[in-house]
Amino acid sequence: MTNDLALSPEPPHLAQTMATTAPFSPQPLGTSAIPGALARPLAIARWLEVTATFVVLIVLVGGITRLTESGLSITEWNVATGVLPPLSEEAWQAEFAKYRATPEYRFEASLGGMTMTDFQFIFFWEWFHRLLARMVGVVYALPLVWFWIRGAIPAGFKGRLVGLLWLVGLLGRFGWLIVQSGLVGNLIDVSHFRLSLHLLTALTLLAALVWTARDMRHLAKGTSTSPAPMTWASAAVIAVLFVQLLLGAWVAGLNAGHAAGDWPLMNGRLIPQINWTSGFFWTLTNDPFLLHWLHRWWAWVAVAALVYLARRVRGFDRRASIAVHSAFGTMVLLGIGTVMSGVELWLAAAHQLVGALTVAATAWAAHSDGVAQREKRAASQA
């Protein structure tokens, strides 16, 4: 770097100052543009990974909440006062009374009888799910403010981190919209469309957290100064996986996992009987037998796509390749086990958990694919 001051003699007071001052060194990679403050990409990566862990946990608990049909046990959204569960018998009775007014209770839950103990069980899962949602907000928002004030966010990443905060808020908003859909009319379940929107938003947030954390780790190592690009190959794999996740959300929302208890056949048939009288689009998006069948067999398309991605990045990032293989292999086995067990709670919950881990592993591999392709282009242009 050329210093224009060196072209002319320094005044005596300046020369004395320079003589007693440490030599100038270039600004380290990833440092903040704010004087005296350094960017901390590694710390930010670890914070994002902790947040991603909380998102995985909330996906797991959300799955249990759905499987136990607990989602409508809390009929209001109180951000502050809802942190604590009912603490007296009178408070519990008031909450139970609100639940008894819902269509789910009047047309379904009440038929088999429900005790206060039964209600407290489903209340716990919905309360715990909401508590985790609040924790995700706190775990993400507070460090974001701290890093921002300290000038620790690398240049070019503030907009993305704010976008992730927006996704966190959107996730909570969609969660409440799910509950609202089950409080009106004569529906005994929440809308499976809103459920899928909520779940896919959570998984999008998870993938974005993983991707940004990988960017930060590369920045901390000094191997990159810009976000990794998305390759067309990775985008195609993600699109295939997205369809499988959407089908899975609809299967969960419609209780379509109970449509058959055998595998690979469905009720003894390779292709189940489908009632198309309501029209193609309605059947495609609402029929539990068709959606169950599609979820089963599109899974193999997703497997082929994920195998391709894992093999594509194996030479550049072997750990990401192993993570993808391990995740989707376990997810498939748990899916088959869930069907054959009659949707056993722990198997179905584990299936959803590993689904989230598959998303995280795919985001990791796709990021590595982008980095690898960028390095190949840079090498070819050198």
Secondary structure, DSSP 8 states (H G I E B T S, - for coil): ---GGGGS---HHHHHHHHTS-------TT--SSTT----HHHHHHHHHHHHHHHHHHHHHHHHHHHTT-TTS-----TTGGGS---SHHHHHHHHHHHHTSHHHHHTGGGG---HHHHHHHHHHHHHHHHHHHHHHHHHHHHHHHHHHTT-S-TT-HHHHHHHHHHHHHHHHHHHHHHHHTSSTT-SS--HHHHHHHHHHHHHHHHHHHHHHHHHHHHHHTS-SS-----HHHHHHHHHHHHHHHHHHHHHHTTGGGG---SSSBTTBSS-----TT-HHHHHHH-HHHHHHHHHHHHHHHHHHHHHHHHHHTTT-HHHHHHHHHHHHHHHHHHHHHHHTTS-HHHHHHHHHHHHHHHHHHHHHHHHHHHHHHHHHHHHH-
